[in-house]
């Protein structure tokens, strides 16, 4: 996928392949009760699917190695 395809990206899926590391949280720009970015719990084998336009990031890994798989699902351009 190249940058010009971003308008056809509909969904993003992230699979957590391991959970033996510190930090490395998948976070969304949707604030929780404490006005912090929402953190997805780290659970090996879990999948998180979200609209690709939703603001997201991964916090720094402070110990160990984070393994994940990311996929994009595409469709017709938004109107």
N, C-alpha and C positions, 0 to 999 in steps of 0.2 A: 504494500500500500504506500502510495506517495502522498506528499502534502496536498496536492491538488484534489485528492479523492475525499478530503475531509467532509465535504457537504453530503456525501453519500453514506458516510459512516452512521449507523443507527444505534447499535448496541456494542458495548465492550464487555467482555467476560474475562475475569481474572480467577485462575485456579491456584490455590495455595498448595504447593507441593511439599512443604515441610513447615514445622513450627518450632524448631530448636534454635532460635536466634533471638537476640534482643533488638528492640526497635523494629523498623521495617513495617510499620502499620500502613495499610491502605486507608487513606483518609479522604473524606468528602467535604466540600466547602459548605455543607449544610451544618449549621451550628446545633450542638446539643444543649442541654439545660444550662451548662456552665459557659456557654458561648465559645466553646472549643469546636474545632473541626470534628465531625463524627468519625470515630475509628471503628473499622470492621474488626471483630474479634479474629485472632489468628487461630485457625483450626485446620490442621493438615487434611487435605482432600476437599475442602470447602470451595464453593464457586460463588462469586459475586458477579451479578449481571446488572448493568446500569446503562442509562442513556449516555451515549458518547459525549454529548455536549455538557454533561454535568462536571463541574470543576472537581478535580481529584488530584491526589499526589500520594507519594510513598514517603514516610518519615525515614530519616537516616537509620541504617542498620549499625548498631553500636557494638555488637558481638555476634560472631557466627556468620553464616551465609544464608541469605534468603533465596529460595527457588520458587518461581511462579511461572505460570503459562498465561499468556495474554492473547485473546482473539478478538477480532473485529467482525461484526456482522453488518453488511452493507445493503442498501436498497436505493430506490429512486431518490433524487435530490429533493430536499425540502422546498416547498413553494413559499 
